[in-house]
Amino acid sequence: MGEYKLGAIERKFAELIWRHEPLSSGQLVKLCQQELNWKKSTTYTVLRRLCQRGIFQNRDSVVTSLLTEQEFDARQSQQFVEEAFDGSLPKFLAAFTRQKKLTEREIEELEQLIRKNGR
């Protein structure tokens, strides 16, 4: 499984791309300068790192995502459950609900998700 973790700053950077793609690498540099106060070299360093991890691509100076934000979040969640709970969703839910009791609405939403995606 790939590396589906982003630090806080990497996440802000990724969100910029997801929100504005497709965009030229020059446009990305300007956005990062305005939004993150980054230099050109920082933008290209982080972009290269996230391209190597298979999240984005920079082809012919056009930056696009290889994974949508929703696909990335799903893979990140799956990776967390795999690493922390041996891939067991029931173990994850058991641990989660030990500290936070689910509301009736949350229980209903989970039941709907299970029925919708369970087979």
C-alpha positions, 0 to 999 in steps of 0.5 A, a space after each residue: 500500500 502506498 503512503 497516504 499520509 499528509 502533514 498539515 502543510 502538505 494537506 493545505 498544498 494538496 487542497 490548493 491543487 484539488 481546488 484549482 486543478 488543472 493548473 500550470 506549475 507557474 500558477 501553482 507557484 503563484 498560489 503557494 506564494 499568496 496562500 502559503 507564503 512559499 518560495 518557488 523552490 519550496 513549491 517544487 520540492 513539495 510537488 515533486 515529493 507528492 508526485 513521487 508518492 502518486 498523488 499528483 502529476 506534473 506533466 508538460 508543466 500542468 499539475 493535476 491529481 492522480 487521486 481525487 481528494 475523496 479517493 485520497 481520504 478513503 485510502 488514508 482511512 484504509 491505511 490507518 485501519 490496516 496499520 493500527 487495527 490489523 485491517 479490522 473495521 470492527 476493532 476500530 469501531 470498538 476502540 472508537 466507541 469506548 471513548 465516544 458513545 454513538 448517537 442514535 443518528 450516527 448508529 442509523 447512518 452507520 447501519 445505512 452505510 453497511 447496508 449500502 456498501 456491505 455486499 
